[in-house]
Amino acid sequence: MNYYSTRNRDEKVSAKEAIFRGPADDGGLYVPETIPAFPYEDFLNSKYEELAAAVLNVFFEDFDLAYLKESAEKAYASFEAEGTVGYHELDGITVAELFHGPTAAFKDFALQMLPYLMAGSAEGRRVRILTATSGDTGKAALAGFQDVENTDIFVFYPAEGVSTVQKLQMTTQEGENVHVFGIRGNFDDAQRTVKALFRDEELREAGRASGIEFSSANSINIGRLVPQVVYYIYSYLELVRRGTVDMGEKVDVCVPTGNFGNILAAMYAKRMGVPFGDFICASNKNHVLTDFIQTGIYDTHRDFYKTTSPSMDILVASNIERFLQLLLKNNDKIREKMESLQETGRFEIPEDLIRRAKLVGYWSTDDEGEARIKEVFETTGYLMDPHTAVAYDGIKKHGSKRHVLLMSTASPYKFPETVADALSVEKGEDEKALLESIREKSHMDIPKELLDVFEKPVRFEGAIAIDEMAQVVREGFDD
Ligand SMILES: *Cc1c(COP(=O)(O)O)cnc(C)c1O
């Protein structure tokens, strides 16, 4: 199966080339020619790695199944939950804990796998990975690509826009090939600038002259998206295994959403045959997506807020472009919409198209999220992170009639300040002590990686201006 750009159907490449490039040269995103039907029922008793290899194999036919199997086994070996995803039952809701990987956020599912896909696609070419992050992609990408041959990685995070733990995870990253920069700006600034660098022909020529190509570890890379489809299929089958639903019975899915990658993967799973009902898109106070879903108008002219769910502090959600592909199909139209977004900060589509895709949206304030953390902890003893809490609040606002799969995207220990407030745990100066205090109250294990960051030396300090990003990515160029 080939991949083509959302902005031009004639711009076709193989799966390997799509992964290697990241975004398409015309600024569009690669999408599969078709979303293949998948006999998910046959995988009821498969291990996570087996399912992953099978799903990747239908999207990425130019890789050997044996290579995908071996890669999936290596990629998911370090996940601490039995079955890779952890599960927890609440009333009418199954929480799918996607944070048991090495960096304690769901990004590990794709970013532990992507280096193998990239290595298989690069065929010896040297690649420089550029990554904009709202906090979790950066660390997960660094952990995935650390000391990978023929590869180096540059990560840009909003210096004032991530939690202390998230920041330490990135600034203490080990490895010879990693480069980490705080920027004086927000995630949208980082993402917009990285996208512009991909389209900077002079820069890319200079890279090629030095034998270096650029690629992306953001969810604009199709190699990020497809591994995320796997845990939706696996989780649906888990509900069947647990007897929560019968095979074929519909369930709703709720996803705390930022760049629209995670929830889009759920929609891909539905198109492959998995019986999902409503898709509940949960947002925080930066609720550009909620408004889009309700009106068909995507409008970035609004204030940007820093919230207690920072990984969702995003106004320009890249994967909306792939969502438009599912709805509109006409690539000239998508190009027009995206040009409109770039030039005017706004575009519009008929809202009934969104409704037909069974997408609904809700948003929550920080206070509502914190109240949910407190309520769920006090009534059930279960502790959620602030992003998961926003999703939980979205489910309650929607009033789902079906069973709901709630995608829990991060460990609560990545956001200890907010969690401590919700639990009325006293906060001192010492961040590490705060993690211990939360553990005493919640009896939930602290991911080892998060304790380790307090012991490691900080390697990357300070922050750069947005217009310095173009310069730092030229490191090692021959000019
Ligand atoms: C990245 C992230 C999100 C948003 O996911 P998207 O795929 O960008 O929509 C939500 N929660 C957490 C904890 C994240 O790290």
The ligand as an SDF file (V2000), in Angstrom:
LIG
                    3D

 15 15  0  0  0  0  0  0  0  0999 V2000
    0.4260   14.1030   23.8660 C   0  0  0  0  0  0  0  0  0  0  0  0
   -0.5210   14.0070   24.9990 C   0  0  0  0  0  0  0  0  0  0  0  0
   -1.8950   14.2120   24.8310 C   0  0  0  0  0  0  0  0  0  0  0  0
   -2.4790   14.6100   23.4990 C   0  0  0  0  0  0  0  0  0  0  0  0
   -2.3580   13.6060   22.5350 O   0  0  0  0  0  0  0  0  0  0  0  0
   -2.5650   13.9600   20.9720 P   0  0  0  0  0  0  0  0  0  0  0  0
   -2.2440   12.7290   20.2460 O   0  0  0  0  0  0  0  0  0  0  0  0
   -1.5910   15.0770   20.7070 O   0  0  0  0  0  0  0  0  0  0  0  0
   -3.9790   14.4200   20.8250 O   0  0  0  0  0  0  0  0  0  0  0  0
   -2.7380   14.0200   25.9090 C   0  0  0  0  0  0  0  0  0  0  0  0
   -2.2470   13.6900   27.1260 N   0  0  0  0  0  0  0  0  0  0  0  0
   -0.9330   13.5030   27.3360 C   0  0  0  0  0  0  0  0  0  0  0  0
   -0.4650   13.1610   28.7000 C   0  0  0  0  0  0  0  0  0  0  0  0
   -0.0320   13.6410   26.2990 C   0  0  0  0  0  0  0  0  0  0  0  0
    1.2810   13.4550   26.5020 O   0  0  0  0  0  0  0  0  0  0  0  0
  1  2  1  0
  2  3  1  0
  2 14  2  0
  3  4  1  0
  3 10  2  0
  4  5  1  0
  5  6  1  0
  6  7  2  0
  6  8  1  0
  6  9  1  0
 10 11  1  0
 11 12  2  0
 12 13  1  0
 12 14  1  0
 14 15  1  0
M  END
$$$$
